Amino acid sequence: MPQGSWVGPLVFIVLIDDLSTGCPLHKYVDVTTLSELVQPKQLDTHILTYLAELLTWAAHNGMEINTSKTKEMVFGRLANTNLPLPNIASQTVERVTTYKLLGGLV
């Protein structure tokens, strides 16, 4: 499929249609965002489990996660805690406070 064709994004969306990790997913073309809402009185997160499920799905479907574009962003009270940083293929995921996502700033 030639890069820049209008069919490429559609084919990719069809290929990732069955992607599921147990948390809300936001899929747009070749970008997938995992989300988790942690309740105010709950200070534990399951995002590492969801990330492991994503990596398993990617391996089973012959896809690779671009670790240089993978970021973690934490909002609210958890942002001030020392949560462990996720790892993908022995590379630590960078934690950021802002990130440009699909042309917009998050």
C-alpha positions in Angstrom: 0.0 0.0 0.0 1.6 3.3 -1.0 2.2 5.7 1.9 -0.1 8.7 1.7 -3.0 6.8 0.0 -6.5 7.2 1.3 -6.9 3.4 1.5 -4.0 2.9 3.9 -5.6 4.3 7.0 -8.8 2.4 6.3 -7.0 -0.9 5.9 -5.1 -0.2 9.1 -8.3 0.5 11.0 -9.8 -2.8 9.8 -6.6 -4.6 10.9 -6.8 -3.2 14.5 -10.6 -3.5 14.8 -10.3 -6.5 17.2 -7.8 -4.7 19.5 -9.1 -4.8 23.1 -7.2 -4.4 26.3 -9.8 -4.1 29.1 -9.6 -0.3 29.2 -11.1 2.4 27.1 -9.2 2.6 23.7 -9.2 5.5 21.3 -8.2 4.4 17.8 -7.5 6.8 15.0 -5.6 5.8 11.9 -2.3 4.5 13.3 -2.6 6.0 16.7 -4.1 4.1 19.7 -4.5 5.7 23.1 -5.1 3.6 26.2 -7.1 5.4 29.0 -7.8 4.6 32.6 -9.9 6.5 35.1 -8.7 5.9 38.6 -11.2 6.7 41.3 -10.3 9.5 43.8 -10.0 7.1 46.8 -8.2 4.5 44.7 -4.5 5.0 44.2 -3.7 1.9 42.3 -3.6 1.7 38.5 -4.0 -1.2 36.1 -2.4 0.5 33.1 0.6 -1.9 33.2 -1.8 -4.8 32.7 -3.5 -3.1 29.9 -0.2 -2.3 28.2 0.8 -6.0 28.6 -2.4 -7.0 26.8 -1.7 -4.5 24.0 1.8 -5.9 23.6 0.4 -9.5 23.5 -2.2 -8.5 20.9 0.5 -6.7 18.8 2.8 -9.8 18.9 -0.1 -12.1 17.9 -1.0 -9.8 15.0 2.6 -9.3 13.7 2.7 -5.6 14.7 5.3 -3.6 16.6 4.7 -0.8 19.0 6.8 2.3 18.1 8.5 2.8 21.5 9.9 6.2 20.5 6.3 7.6 20.1 4.9 5.8 23.2 4.3 8.2 26.1 2.6 8.0 29.4 0.6 11.0 30.8 -0.8 11.0 34.3 -3.4 13.6 35.5 -4.7 14.5 38.9 -3.5 13.3 42.3 -1.6 10.3 40.8 0.6 12.7 38.8 2.4 13.6 42.1 3.1 10.0 43.1 6.0 7.7 42.2 4.2 5.3 39.9 6.5 2.8 38.2 7.3 3.7 34.5 6.2 1.1 32.0 8.7 -0.7 29.8 8.3 -1.9 26.3 11.1 -4.2 24.9 13.4 -3.2 27.7 12.9 0.5 26.9 11.3 2.7 29.6 8.3 4.7 28.4 8.7 8.4 28.9 6.3 10.2 31.2 5.2 13.6 29.9 3.0 16.5 31.0 2.0 17.5 27.5 2.0 15.7 24.2 0.9 16.6 20.6 -1.7 14.0 19.6 -3.1 14.1 16.1 -2.4 17.8 15.6 -3.8 18.9 19.0 -2.1 19.4 22.3 -3.1 17.2 25.2 
